[in-house]
Amino acid sequence: MAAREPLGLDYISSIFNWSDYEQVKIMDALGSLFPVFANKIQPFHKSVLDWLTERDKAGPYFTSTREGHKCLTDYGWQEYQSGIDSMSGYSVVHLPAHLSLLERKENLHKLLLDFNWLQAKLEVTDITSLVSDYNHLPDDPVLNRVQGALRLSAHVLAWDRKQLPCQLLGRLQIFQENEIQSMLEQICGYNNSTWLRPLTASLTPPGGPLLRTLEGHTSWVRAVAVTNDGSRAISASNDRTLKVWDLETGEHIRTLEGHIDSVMAVAVTNDGARAKGTSSL
């Protein structure tokens, strides 16, 4: 009920220490309300969740999602303390969200400063998901620096996730907070892949005017327009395309093609629903 994606039967069995017999018996009891697809269990329909989580409607079948979050959080944290290499994929990806929901801020703070976990999550998700985890503790100045460094590195990590150690080391060396220095020491001992170690703060640090780099055009960018709500940017290029960007995540949303020459200017309607590019021809 509290899971952020369908859970594997093996994962659930590990949490509750079910035997194979108990697993089969429980699945039979749940019947068609919680069918199993590809060895993962999920509700037949959202209405099942709505009913079970409303005490007045569900009566004796009421299910507390908070207790579910606690169960998933406790198990995920136990996995983390036993070693990141042995963590399940679900815990690697979703443990920050569960910690945040239970307001376990100290645990979340520690997790977000653990380089080995950062690398593990980046390997199974993407840089956008990793950066968003830091939004759970928006007022933490140390975590803000790390998030800023990750955001600045996003265009590099999008094509090579193994560059995480050198990107963080190159951007965070100038900061003297003990927790950041401890993370950098952890990074210097990382040997699970081959990477170049910057000896100086040779990359742009967080906190300056540059927030992120948007890559995708194959030639000069001639113009940029931003929607009124600040959520999207549209860039015009000599490569004869317009590109639409999500400014929150840095993701490329779509490419608009059709011009037969360089696009020199771009305009956006007030509601942000339409964009128009002007070509040199």
DRENPA-3360 file (N, C-alpha, C; in nm, 2 decimals, always signed):
BEGIN
1 = MAAREPLG = +0.08/-0.12/+0.00/+0.00/+0.00/+0.00/+0.09/+0.13/+0.00 ~ +0.20/+0.12/+0.07/+0.29/+0.24/+0.08/+0.40/+0.24/-0.03 ~ +0.41/+0.13/-0.10/+0.52/+0.12/-0.20/+0.51/+0.23/-0.31 ~ +0.62/+0.28/-0.36/+0.62/+0.38/-0.46/+0.63/+0.31/-0.60 ~ +0.64/+0.18/-0.61/+0.63/+0.11/-0.73/+0.59/-0.03/-0.69 ~ +0.54/-0.12/-0.78/+0.51/-0.25/-0.75/+0.62/-0.33/-0.69 ~ +0.60/-0.40/-0.58/+0.71/-0.47/-0.51/+0.72/-0.62/-0.56 ~ +0.84/-0.66/-0.57/+0.86/-0.80/-0.60/+0.83/-0.89/-0.49;
9 = LDYISSIF = +0.77/-1.01/-0.52/+0.73/-1.11/-0.42/+0.85/-1.15/-0.33 ~ +0.97/-1.16/-0.39/+1.09/-1.20/-0.31/+1.12/-1.09/-0.21 ~ +1.11/-0.97/-0.25/+1.14/-0.85/-0.16/+1.04/-0.85/-0.05 ~ +0.91/-0.87/-0.07/+0.81/-0.87/+0.03/+0.83/-0.99/+0.13 ~ +0.87/-1.10/+0.07/+0.89/-1.22/+0.15/+1.01/-1.20/+0.24 ~ +1.11/-1.12/+0.19/+1.23/-1.09/+0.28/+1.19/-1.00/+0.39 ~ +1.10/-0.91/+0.37/+1.06/-0.81/+0.47/+0.99/-0.89/+0.58 ~ +0.90/-0.97/+0.55/+0.81/-1.04/+0.65/+0.86/-1.18/+0.68;
17 = NWSDYEQV = +0.98/-1.22/+0.62/+1.03/-1.35/+0.65/+0.93/-1.46/+0.62 ~ +0.87/-1.45/+0.51/+0.77/-1.56/+0.46/+0.84/-1.68/+0.41 ~ +0.79/-1.79/+0.44/+0.84/-1.91/+0.37/+0.77/-1.92/+0.23 ~ +0.81/-2.01/+0.15/+0.75/-2.03/+0.02/+0.60/-2.07/+0.04 ~ +0.57/-2.15/+0.13/+0.44/-2.19/+0.16/+0.35/-2.07/+0.20 ~ +0.40/-1.99/+0.29/+0.33/-1.87/+0.34/+0.30/-1.78/+0.22 ~ +0.40/-1.76/+0.14/+0.39/-1.67/+0.02/+0.27/-1.71/-0.07 ~ +0.27/-1.84/-0.10/+0.16/-1.89/-0.19/+0.02/-1.88/-0.12;
25 = KIMDALGS = +0.02/-1.91/+0.01/-0.11/-1.90/+0.08/-0.16/-1.76/+0.09 ~ -0.07/-1.66/+0.11/-0.11/-1.52/+0.12/-0.16/-1.47/-0.02 ~ -0.08/-1.51/-0.12/-0.12/-1.46/-0.25/-0.26/-1.51/-0.29 ~ -0.28/-1.64/-0.26/-0.42/-1.70/-0.29/-0.53/-1.62/-0.21 ~ -0.50/-1.58/-0.09/-0.60/-1.51/-0.01/-0.63/-1.37/-0.06 ~ -0.53/-1.31/-0.12/-0.55/-1.18/-0.18/-0.63/-1.18/-0.31 ~ -0.61/-1.29/-0.38/-0.69/-1.32/-0.50/-0.67/-1.21/-0.60 ~ -0.78/-1.18/-0.67/-0.77/-1.09/-0.79/-0.76/-0.94/-0.75;
33 = LFPVFANK = -0.77/-0.91/-0.62/-0.75/-0.77/-0.58/-0.61/-0.72/-0.59 ~ -0.52/-0.81/-0.57/-0.37/-0.78/-0.59/-0.30/-0.89/-0.67 ~ -0.33/-0.88/-0.81/-0.27/-0.97/-0.90/-0.11/-0.96/-0.91 ~ -0.05/-1.06/-0.95/+0.09/-1.07/-0.97/+0.13/-1.07/-1.12 ~ +0.21/-0.97/-1.16/+0.26/-0.96/-1.30/+0.41/-0.96/-1.29 ~ +0.48/-1.04/-1.37/+0.62/-1.05/-1.37/+0.68/-1.06/-1.23 ~ +0.62/-1.14/-1.15/+0.66/-1.16/-1.01/+0.66/-1.04/-0.92 ~ +0.57/-0.94/-0.96/+0.55/-0.82/-0.88/+0.40/-0.81/-0.85;
41 = IQPFHKSV = +0.38/-0.77/-0.73/+0.24/-0.76/-0.69/+0.19/-0.61/-0.69 ~ +0.07/-0.59/-0.74/+0.02/-0.45/-0.75/-0.14/-0.46/-0.74 ~ -0.20/-0.35/-0.69/-0.34/-0.35/-0.68/-0.41/-0.36/-0.82 ~ -0.53/-0.42/-0.82/-0.60/-0.43/-0.95/-0.64/-0.30/-1.00 ~ -0.68/-0.20/-0.91/-0.72/-0.07/-0.95/-0.70/+0.03/-0.83 ~ -0.68/+0.15/-0.86/-0.66/+0.25/-0.76/-0.77/+0.25/-0.66 ~ -0.89/+0.22/-0.70/-1.01/+0.22/-0.60/-0.98/+0.12/-0.49 ~ -0.91/+0.01/-0.51/-0.87/-0.08/-0.40/-0.79/-0.01/-0.30;
49 = LDWLTERD = -0.69/+0.07/-0.34/-0.61/+0.15/-0.25/-0.69/+0.25/-0.17 ~ -0.78/+0.32/-0.25/-0.86/+0.42/-0.18/-0.95/+0.36/-0.07 ~ -1.01/+0.25/-0.10/-1.10/+0.18/+0.00/-1.02/+0.14/+0.12 ~ -0.91/+0.07/+0.10/-0.83/+0.01/+0.21/-0.77/+0.11/+0.30 ~ -0.75/+0.23/+0.25/-0.68/+0.34/+0.33/-0.78/+0.43/+0.40 ~ -0.91/+0.41/+0.38/-1.01/+0.49/+0.45/-1.07/+0.41/+0.56 ~ -1.04/+0.45/+0.68/-1.08/+0.37/+0.80/-1.23/+0.35/+0.80 ~ -1.31/+0.45/+0.77/-1.45/+0.44/+0.78/-1.51/+0.34/+0.68;
57 = KAGPYFTS = -1.45/+0.34/+0.56/-1.50/+0.25/+0.46/-1.44/+0.10/+0.48 ~ -1.32/+0.09/+0.51/-1.25/-0.04/+0.51/-1.28/-0.12/+0.64 ~ -1.32/-0.05/+0.75/-1.35/-0.12/+0.87/-1.23/-0.21/+0.92 ~ -1.26/-0.34/+0.94/-1.15/-0.42/+0.99/-1.04/-0.45/+0.89 ~ -1.06/-0.41/+0.76/-0.96/-0.42/+0.66/-0.87/-0.30/+0.64 ~ -0.89/-0.20/+0.72/-0.82/-0.07/+0.71/-0.67/-0.10/+0.71 ~ -0.60/-0.03/+0.62/-0.45/-0.05/+0.61/-0.39/+0.09/+0.63 ~ -0.30/+0.10/+0.72/-0.23/+0.23/+0.75/-0.11/+0.24/+0.66;
65 = TREGHKCL = -0.11/+0.34/+0.57/+0.01/+0.36/+0.48/+0.13/+0.41/+0.56 ~ +0.10/+0.48/+0.67/+0.22/+0.52/+0.75/+0.29/+0.40/+0.81 ~ +0.22/+0.30/+0.85/+0.28/+0.18/+0.90/+0.36/+0.11/+0.79 ~ +0.30/+0.12/+0.67/+0.37/+0.06/+0.55/+0.50/+0.14/+0.52 ~ +0.50/+0.27/+0.53/+0.62/+0.35/+0.51/+0.72/+0.31/+0.62 ~ +0.68/+0.30/+0.74/+0.77/+0.26/+0.85/+0.83/+0.12/+0.82 ~ +0.75/+0.03/+0.78/+0.80/-0.10/+0.75/+0.91/-0.10/+0.64 ~ +0.88/-0.03/+0.53/+0.97/-0.02/+0.42/+1.10/+0.06/+0.45;
73 = TDYGWQEY = +1.08/+0.16/+0.54/+1.19/+0.25/+0.58/+1.28/+0.17/+0.67 ~ +1.23/+0.10/+0.77/+1.31/+0.02/+0.86/+1.39/-0.09/+0.79 ~ +1.32/-0.15/+0.69/+1.39/-0.26/+0.62/+1.50/-0.20/+0.53 ~ +1.46/-0.09/+0.46/+1.56/-0.03/+0.37/+1.68/+0.02/+0.45 ~ +1.66/+0.08/+0.57/+1.77/+0.13/+0.65/+1.86/+0.02/+0.70 ~ +1.79/-0.09/+0.73/+1.87/-0.21/+0.78/+1.96/-0.26/+0.67 ~ +1.90/-0.26/+0.54/+1.98/-0.30/+0.43/+2.10/-0.21/+0.41 ~ +2.07/-0.08/+0.42/+2.18/+0.02/+0.40/+2.29/+0.00/+0.50;
81 = QSGIDSMS = +2.26/-0.02/+0.63/+2.36/-0.04/+0.73/+2.43/-0.17/+0.72 ~ +2.37/-0.27/+0.65/+2.44/-0.39/+0.62/+2.54/-0.39/+0.51 ~ +2.53/-0.28/+0.43/+2.62/-0.27/+0.31/+2.54/-0.23/+0.19 ~ +2.59/-0.13/+0.12/+2.52/-0.08/+0.00/+2.52/-0.18/-0.11 ~ +2.62/-0.26/-0.12/+2.63/-0.36/-0.23/+2.52/-0.47/-0.21 ~ +2.47/-0.48/-0.09/+2.36/-0.58/-0.07/+2.22/-0.52/-0.07 ~ +2.21/-0.39/-0.09/+2.08/-0.33/-0.09/+1.99/-0.37/-0.21 ~ +1.87/-0.39/-0.19/+1.77/-0.42/-0.30/+1.76/-0.29/-0.39;
89 = GYSVVHLP = +1.72/-0.31/-0.51/+1.70/-0.20/-0.60/+1.60/-0.11/-0.55 ~ +1.49/-0.16/-0.49/+1.38/-0.07/-0.44/+1.44/+0.02/-0.33 ~ +1.51/-0.03/-0.24/+1.56/+0.05/-0.13/+1.66/+0.15/-0.18 ~ +1.75/+0.12/-0.28/+1.84/+0.21/-0.33/+1.77/+0.33/-0.39 ~ +1.66/+0.30/-0.46/+1.59/+0.41/-0.54/+1.50/+0.49/-0.44 ~ +1.43/+0.42/-0.35/+1.32/+0.49/-0.28/+1.34/+0.52/-0.14 ~ +1.45/+0.47/-0.08/+1.47/+0.50/+0.06/+1.47/+0.64/+0.10 ~ +1.52/+0.74/+0.02/+1.51/+0.88/+0.06/+1.37/+0.93/+0.08;
97 = AHLSLLER = +1.28/+0.89/-0.01/+1.14/+0.93/+0.00/+1.07/+0.88/+0.12 ~ +1.10/+0.75/+0.16/+1.04/+0.70/+0.28/+1.10/+0.76/+0.40 ~ +1.23/+0.79/+0.41/+1.29/+0.86/+0.52/+1.22/+0.99/+0.54 ~ +1.20/+1.06/+0.43/+1.14/+1.20/+0.43/+1.00/+1.19/+0.48 ~ +0.92/+1.10/+0.44/+0.78/+1.09/+0.48/+0.77/+1.06/+0.63 ~ +0.87/+0.99/+0.69/+0.87/+0.97/+0.83/+0.95/+1.07/+0.91 ~ +1.00/+1.17/+0.84/+1.08/+1.28/+0.90/+1.20/+1.23/+0.97 ~ +1.26/+1.13/+0.92/+1.39/+1.08/+0.98/+1.50/+1.16/+0.91;
105 = KENLHKLL = +1.52/+1.29/+0.95/+1.60/+1.38/+0.88/+1.75/+1.35/+0.90 ~ +1.79/+1.30/+1.02/+1.93/+1.27/+1.04/+1.97/+1.15/+0.95 ~ +1.89/+1.05/+0.94/+1.92/+0.94/+0.85/+1.93/+0.98/+0.71 ~ +1.83/+1.06/+0.67/+1.83/+1.11/+0.53/+1.96/+1.20/+0.50 ~ +1.99/+1.28/+0.59/+2.11/+1.37/+0.58/+2.24/+1.28/+0.56 ~ +2.25/+1.18/+0.64/+2.36/+1.08/+0.63/+2.36/+1.01/+0.49 ~ +2.25/+0.97/+0.45/+2.24/+0.90/+0.32/+2.28/+0.98/+0.20 ~ +2.24/+1.11/+0.20/+2.26/+1.20/+0.09/+2.41/+1.25/+0.09;
113 = LDFNWLQA = +2.48/+1.22/+0.19/+2.63/+1.25/+0.19/+2.72/+1.13/+0.18 ~ +2.66/+1.02/+0.15/+2.73/+0.89/+0.13/+2.76/+0.87/-0.02 ~ +2.88/+0.89/-0.06/+2.91/+0.88/-0.20/+2.88/+0.75/-0.26 ~ +2.91/+0.64/-0.18/+2.88/+0.51/-0.24/+2.73/+0.49/-0.27 ~ +2.65/+0.54/-0.19/+2.50/+0.53/-0.22/+2.47/+0.62/-0.34 ~ +2.53/+0.74/-0.35/+2.50/+0.83/-0.46/+2.54/+0.75/-0.59 ~ +2.65/+0.69/-0.59/+2.69/+0.62/-0.72/+2.60/+0.50/-0.74 ~ +2.56/+0.43/-0.64/+2.47/+0.32/-0.65/+2.33/+0.36/-0.71;
121 = KLEVTDIT = +2.28/+0.47/-0.66/+2.15/+0.52/-0.71/+2.16/+0.57/-0.86 ~ +2.27/+0.64/-0.88/+2.29/+0.69/-1.02/+2.30/+0.57/-1.12 ~ +2.36/+0.46/-1.08/+2.37/+0.34/-1.17/+2.23/+0.28/-1.20 ~ +2.14/+0.29/-1.11/+2.01/+0.23/-1.14/+1.90/+0.32/-1.18 ~ +1.92/+0.46/-1.17/+1.82/+0.55/-1.21/+1.89/+0.65/-1.31 ~ +1.88/+0.78/-1.27/+1.95/+0.88/-1.36/+1.98/+1.00/-1.27 ~ +2.05/+1.10/-1.33/+2.09/+1.21/-1.25/+1.97/+1.30/-1.20 ~ +1.87/+1.31/-1.28/+1.75/+1.39/-1.24/+1.69/+1.33/-1.12;
129 = SLVSDYNH = +1.67/+1.20/-1.11/+1.62/+1.14/-0.99/+1.71/+1.16/-0.87 ~ +1.84/+1.15/-0.89/+1.93/+1.17/-0.78/+1.93/+1.32/-0.73 ~ +1.93/+1.41/-0.82/+1.92/+1.55/-0.78/+1.79/+1.58/-0.70 ~ +1.68/+1.52/-0.74/+1.55/+1.55/-0.67/+1.55/+1.50/-0.53 ~ +1.63/+1.40/-0.50/+1.63/+1.35/-0.36/+1.67/+1.46/-0.26 ~ +1.75/+1.56/-0.30/+1.79/+1.66/-0.21/+1.68/+1.76/-0.18 ~ +1.57/+1.76/-0.26/+1.46/+1.85/-0.23/+1.39/+1.81/-0.11 ~ +1.41/+1.69/-0.05/+1.35/+1.65/+0.07/+1.40/+1.73/+0.19;
137 = LPDDPVLN = +1.52/+1.79/+0.18/+1.58/+1.87/+0.29/+1.63/+2.00/+0.23 ~ +1.54/+2.09/+0.19/+1.58/+2.21/+0.11/+1.65/+2.31/+0.19 ~ +1.64/+2.31/+0.33/+1.71/+2.41/+0.41/+1.84/+2.37/+0.47 ~ +1.89/+2.26/+0.42/+2.02/+2.21/+0.47/+2.13/+2.26/+0.38 ~ +2.22/+2.36/+0.43/+2.32/+2.42/+0.35/+2.42/+2.33/+0.29 ~ +2.46/+2.23/+0.37/+2.56/+2.13/+0.32/+2.51/+2.05/+0.20 ~ +2.39/+2.01/+0.22/+2.32/+1.93/+0.11/+2.29/+2.02/-0.01 ~ +2.27/+2.14/+0.01/+2.25/+2.23/-0.10/+2.37/+2.24/-0.19;
145 = RVQGALRL = +2.49/+2.24/-0.13/+2.61/+2.25/-0.20/+2.63/+2.12/-0.29 ~ +2.60/+2.01/-0.23/+2.61/+1.88/-0.30/+2.51/+1.87/-0.41 ~ +2.39/+1.91/-0.39/+2.29/+1.92/-0.49/+2.33/+2.01/-0.61 ~ +2.38/+2.13/-0.57/+2.43/+2.22/-0.67/+2.54/+2.16/-0.76 ~ +2.63/+2.09/-0.70/+2.74/+2.02/-0.77/+2.69/+1.92/-0.86 ~ +2.59/+1.84/-0.82/+2.53/+1.74/-0.90/+2.45/+1.80/-1.02 ~ +2.38/+1.91/-0.99/+2.31/+1.98/-1.10/+2.41/+2.03/-1.21 ~ +2.52/+2.09/-1.16/+2.62/+2.14/-1.26/+2.68/+2.02/-1.34;
153 = SAHVLAWD = +2.68/+1.91/-1.28/+2.74/+1.79/-1.35/+2.65/+1.71/-1.43 ~ +2.52/+1.75/-1.43/+2.42/+1.66/-1.49/+2.44/+1.63/-1.64 ~ +2.49/+1.73/-1.71/+2.51/+1.71/-1.86/+2.62/+1.61/-1.88 ~ +2.72/+1.60/-1.79/+2.82/+1.50/-1.80/+2.78/+1.36/-1.76 ~ +2.71/+1.36/-1.65/+2.66/+1.23/-1.59/+2.55/+1.17/-1.67 ~ +2.48/+1.25/-1.75/+2.38/+1.19/-1.84/+2.43/+1.09/-1.94 ~ +2.56/+1.11/-1.98/+2.62/+1.02/-2.08/+2.73/+0.93/-2.02 ~ +2.78/+0.96/-1.90/+2.88/+0.88/-1.84/+2.86/+0.88/-1.69;
161 = RKQLPCQL = +2.80/+0.79/-1.63/+2.77/+0.79/-1.49/+2.90/+0.76/-1.40 ~ +3.00/+0.71/-1.47/+3.12/+0.68/-1.40/+3.20/+0.81/-1.37 ~ +3.16/+0.92/-1.42/+3.23/+1.05/-1.39/+3.19/+1.11/-1.26 ~ +3.10/+1.05/-1.18/+3.05/+1.11/-1.06/+3.17/+1.15/-0.96 ~ +3.26/+1.06/-0.94/+3.37/+1.10/-0.84/+3.45/+1.22/-0.88 ~ +3.49/+1.22/-1.01/+3.57/+1.34/-1.05/+3.49/+1.47/-1.06 ~ +3.36/+1.46/-1.09/+3.28/+1.57/-1.10/+3.26/+1.64/-0.96 ~ +3.23/+1.55/-0.86/+3.21/+1.61/-0.72/+3.34/+1.66/-0.67;
169 = LGRLQIFQ = +3.45/+1.58/-0.69/+3.58/+1.62/-0.64/+3.63/+1.76/-0.70 ~ +3.60/+1.77/-0.83/+3.64/+1.89/-0.89/+3.56/+2.01/-0.86 ~ +3.44/+1.99/-0.81/+3.35/+2.11/-0.78/+3.34/+2.14/-0.63 ~ +3.38/+2.05/-0.54/+3.35/+2.07/-0.40/+3.48/+2.09/-0.32 ~ +3.59/+2.08/-0.38/+3.72/+2.09/-0.30/+3.73/+2.23/-0.23 ~ +3.67/+2.33/-0.28/+3.69/+2.46/-0.21/+3.61/+2.48/-0.09 ~ +3.52/+2.39/-0.06/+3.43/+2.40/+0.06/+3.49/+2.32/+0.17 ~ +3.50/+2.39/+0.29/+3.57/+2.33/+0.40/+3.48/+2.27/+0.51;
177 = ENEIQSML = +3.35/+2.26/+0.49/+3.27/+2.20/+0.59/+3.31/+2.05/+0.61 ~ +3.31/+2.01/+0.74/+3.36/+1.88/+0.77/+3.29/+1.77/+0.70 ~ +3.16/+1.78/+0.68/+3.09/+1.68/+0.62/+3.12/+1.66/+0.47 ~ +3.15/+1.78/+0.40/+3.19/+1.77/+0.26/+3.33/+1.72/+0.25 ~ +3.42/+1.76/+0.34/+3.55/+1.70/+0.33/+3.55/+1.55/+0.36 ~ +3.46/+1.51/+0.45/+3.45/+1.36/+0.47/+3.41/+1.29/+0.35 ~ +3.31/+1.35/+0.28/+3.26/+1.29/+0.15/+3.38/+1.28/+0.05 ~ +3.46/+1.39/+0.04/+3.57/+1.39/-0.06/+3.67/+1.29/-0.02;
185 = EQICGYNN = +3.70/+1.26/+0.10/+3.79/+1.16/+0.15/+3.73/+1.02/+0.10 ~ +3.60/+1.01/+0.12/+3.54/+0.88/+0.08/+3.56/+0.86/-0.08 ~ +3.54/+0.97/-0.15/+3.55/+0.97/-0.30/+3.70/+0.93/-0.33 ~ +3.79/+0.98/-0.27/+3.93/+0.96/-0.30/+3.97/+0.81/-0.28 ~ +3.89/+0.74/-0.20/+3.92/+0.60/-0.18/+3.83/+0.51/-0.27 ~ +3.75/+0.57/-0.35/+3.67/+0.49/-0.44/+3.75/+0.43/-0.55 ~ +3.74/+0.30/-0.57/+3.82/+0.23/-0.67/+3.74/+0.12/-0.75 ~ +3.61/+0.14/-0.76/+3.52/+0.05/-0.83/+3.52/+0.08/-0.98;
193 = STWLRPLT = +3.58/+0.18/-1.02/+3.60/+0.21/-1.17/+3.72/+0.30/-1.19 ~ +3.76/+0.32/-1.31/+3.87/+0.41/-1.35/+3.82/+0.55/-1.37 ~ +3.88/+0.64/-1.30/+3.84/+0.78/-1.31/+3.96/+0.87/-1.29 ~ +3.95/+1.00/-1.35/+4.06/+1.09/-1.33/+4.03/+1.17/-1.20 ~ +4.13/+1.19/-1.12/+4.12/+1.26/-0.99/+4.17/+1.40/-1.00 ~ +4.08/+1.50/-1.00/+4.13/+1.64/-1.00/+4.20/+1.67/-0.87 ~ +4.32/+1.73/-0.88/+4.40/+1.76/-0.76/+4.37/+1.90/-0.71 ~ +4.30/+1.98/-0.79/+4.26/+2.11/-0.75/+4.11/+2.13/-0.79;
201 = ASLTPPGG = +4.05/+2.24/-0.74/+3.91/+2.27/-0.77/+3.90/+2.33/-0.91 ~ +3.91/+2.24/-1.01/+3.92/+2.28/-1.15/+3.79/+2.29/-1.22 ~ +3.68/+2.25/-1.16/+3.55/+2.26/-1.22/+3.47/+2.37/-1.15 ~ +3.37/+2.43/-1.22/+3.28/+2.53/-1.17/+3.21/+2.48/-1.04 ~ +3.23/+2.55/-0.93/+3.16/+2.51/-0.80/+3.02/+2.56/-0.80 ~ +2.94/+2.50/-0.71/+2.80/+2.54/-0.69/+2.80/+2.68/-0.62 ~ +2.69/+2.75/-0.64/+2.67/+2.88/-0.57/+2.70/+3.00/-0.65 ~ +2.74/+2.98/-0.78/+2.76/+3.09/-0.87/+2.65/+3.11/-0.96;
209 = PLLRTLEG = +2.66/+3.19/-1.07/+2.55/+3.22/-1.16/+2.51/+3.10/-1.25 ~ +2.61/+3.01/-1.27/+2.57/+2.90/-1.36/+2.50/+2.79/-1.27 ~ +2.38/+2.75/-1.31/+2.31/+2.65/-1.24/+2.32/+2.51/-1.31 ~ +2.31/+2.51/-1.44/+2.32/+2.38/-1.51/+2.35/+2.41/-1.66 ~ +2.40/+2.31/-1.73/+2.43/+2.32/-1.87/+2.33/+2.23/-1.95 ~ +2.27/+2.29/-2.05/+2.18/+2.22/-2.13/+2.25/+2.18/-2.27 ~ +2.26/+2.05/-2.29/+2.33/+2.01/-2.42/+2.23/+1.94/-2.51 ~ +2.25/+1.95/-2.64/+2.17/+1.89/-2.74/+2.18/+1.94/-2.88;
217 = HTSWVRAV = +2.20/+2.07/-2.89/+2.22/+2.13/-3.02/+2.36/+2.09/-3.08 ~ +2.36/+2.08/-3.21/+2.49/+2.04/-3.28/+2.56/+2.16/-3.34 ~ +2.51/+2.28/-3.32/+2.57/+2.40/-3.37/+2.54/+2.51/-3.28 ~ +2.58/+2.63/-3.32/+2.56/+2.75/-3.24/+2.42/+2.78/-3.20 ~ +2.39/+2.82/-3.07/+2.26/+2.86/-3.03/+2.25/+3.01/-3.05 ~ +2.15/+3.05/-3.13/+2.13/+3.19/-3.17/+2.03/+3.26/-3.08 ~ +1.94/+3.20/-3.01/+1.84/+3.27/-2.93/+1.77/+3.17/-2.83 ~ +1.73/+3.23/-2.72/+1.66/+3.15/-2.62/+1.54/+3.23/-2.57;
225 = AVTNDGSR = +1.42/+3.16/-2.55/+1.31/+3.22/-2.49/+1.26/+3.14/-2.38 ~ +1.21/+3.20/-2.27/+1.16/+3.13/-2.15/+1.01/+3.16/-2.14 ~ +0.93/+3.06/-2.10/+0.79/+3.07/-2.08/+0.77/+3.16/-1.96 ~ +0.65/+3.22/-1.95/+0.62/+3.32/-1.84/+0.63/+3.26/-1.70 ~ +0.60/+3.13/-1.69/+0.60/+3.06/-1.56/+0.74/+3.01/-1.52 ~ +0.84/+3.03/-1.61/+0.98/+2.99/-1.59/+1.01/+2.85/-1.59 ~ +0.91/+2.77/-1.64/+0.93/+2.62/-1.63/+1.00/+2.56/-1.76 ~ +0.99/+2.64/-1.87/+1.04/+2.59/-1.99/+1.13/+2.69/-2.06;
233 = AISASNDR = +1.23/+2.64/-2.14/+1.31/+2.73/-2.23/+1.30/+2.67/-2.37 ~ +1.30/+2.75/-2.47/+1.30/+2.71/-2.61/+1.43/+2.78/-2.67 ~ +1.51/+2.70/-2.72/+1.64/+2.75/-2.78/+1.63/+2.73/-2.93 ~ +1.69/+2.83/-3.00/+1.70/+2.83/-3.15/+1.85/+2.81/-3.19 ~ +1.87/+2.73/-3.30/+2.01/+2.70/-3.33/+2.04/+2.70/-3.48 ~ +2.17/+2.71/-3.51/+2.22/+2.70/-3.65/+2.19/+2.56/-3.70 ~ +2.16/+2.46/-3.61/+2.14/+2.33/-3.66/+2.00/+2.31/-3.72 ~ +1.93/+2.43/-3.73/+1.79/+2.43/-3.80/+1.68/+2.38/-3.71;
241 = TLKVWDLE = +1.70/+2.37/-3.58/+1.60/+2.32/-3.49/+1.57/+2.41/-3.38 ~ +1.46/+2.39/-3.32/+1.42/+2.45/-3.19/+1.42/+2.33/-3.09 ~ +1.47/+2.36/-2.97/+1.46/+2.25/-2.87/+1.39/+2.31/-2.74 ~ +1.30/+2.23/-2.68/+1.23/+2.26/-2.56/+1.29/+2.19/-2.44 ~ +1.31/+2.27/-2.34/+1.38/+2.22/-2.22/+1.30/+2.24/-2.09 ~ +1.31/+2.14/-2.00/+1.25/+2.16/-1.87/+1.35/+2.22/-1.78 ~ +1.33/+2.34/-1.73/+1.43/+2.41/-1.66/+1.45/+2.36/-1.51 ~ +1.35/+2.29/-1.46/+1.36/+2.23/-1.33/+1.45/+2.11/-1.33;
249 = TGEHIRTL = +1.44/+2.03/-1.43/+1.52/+1.90/-1.43/+1.64/+1.91/-1.53 ~ +1.63/+2.01/-1.63/+1.73/+2.02/-1.73/+1.71/+1.92/-1.84 ~ +1.60/+1.85/-1.84/+1.57/+1.75/-1.94/+1.53/+1.81/-2.08 ~ +1.58/+1.75/-2.18/+1.53/+1.79/-2.32/+1.39/+1.72/-2.34 ~ +1.29/+1.81/-2.37/+1.16/+1.76/-2.38/+1.12/+1.72/-2.52 ~ +1.16/+1.80/-2.62/+1.13/+1.77/-2.76/+1.21/+1.86/-2.85 ~ +1.23/+1.82/-2.98/+1.29/+1.89/-3.08/+1.19/+1.93/-3.19 ~ +1.19/+2.06/-3.22/+1.10/+2.11/-3.33/+1.18/+2.13/-3.46;
257 = EGHIDSVM = +1.14/+2.05/-3.56/+1.21/+2.06/-3.69/+1.12/+2.11/-3.80 ~ +1.18/+2.16/-3.91/+1.11/+2.21/-4.02/+1.18/+2.32/-4.09 ~ +1.26/+2.40/-4.02/+1.34/+2.50/-4.09/+1.44/+2.44/-4.18 ~ +1.47/+2.51/-4.29/+1.57/+2.47/-4.39/+1.70/+2.55/-4.38 ~ +1.71/+2.63/-4.28/+1.83/+2.71/-4.25/+1.84/+2.74/-4.10 ~ +1.94/+2.81/-4.06/+1.96/+2.84/-3.92/+1.84/+2.92/-3.87 ~ +1.80/+2.88/-3.74/+1.69/+2.95/-3.67/+1.76/+3.06/-3.59 ~ +1.72/+3.19/-3.62/+1.79/+3.30/-3.56/+1.72/+3.36/-3.45;
265 = AVAVTNDG = +1.59/+3.34/-3.43/+1.51/+3.40/-3.32/+1.40/+3.30/-3.29 ~ +1.34/+3.32/-3.16/+1.23/+3.24/-3.12/+1.14/+3.33/-3.03 ~ +1.01/+3.31/-3.04/+0.92/+3.38/-2.96/+0.82/+3.27/-2.90 ~ +0.76/+3.30/-2.78/+0.67/+3.21/-2.72/+0.54/+3.28/-2.68 ~ +0.43/+3.22/-2.70/+0.30/+3.28/-2.66/+0.29/+3.30/-2.51 ~ +0.21/+3.39/-2.47/+0.20/+3.43/-2.32/+0.16/+3.30/-2.24 ~ +0.08/+3.21/-2.29/+0.04/+3.09/-2.21/+0.15/+2.98/-2.22 ~ +0.25/+3.00/-2.30/+0.36/+2.90/-2.31/+0.32/+2.78/-2.40;
273 = ARAKGTSS = +0.21/+2.78/-2.46/+0.16/+2.67/-2.54/+0.22/+2.66/-2.68 ~ +0.27/+2.77/-2.73/+0.32/+2.77/-2.87/+0.45/+2.85/-2.88 ~ +0.54/+2.80/-2.97/+0.66/+2.87/-2.99/+0.68/+2.89/-3.14 ~ +0.75/+3.00/-3.18/+0.77/+3.02/-3.33/+0.91/+3.06/-3.35 ~ +0.98/+3.00/-3.44/+1.11/+3.03/-3.47/+1.12/+3.11/-3.61 ~ +1.22/+3.19/-3.62/+1.24/+3.27/-3.74/+1.38/+3.23/-3.80 ~ +1.37/+3.19/-3.93/+1.49/+3.14/-4.00/+1.56/+3.26/-4.07 ~ +1.69/+3.23/-4.11/+1.76/+3.33/-4.18/+1.71/+3.34/-4.33;
281 = L = +1.63/+3.25/-4.37/+1.57/+3.25/-4.51/+1.42/+3.29/-4.50;
% end
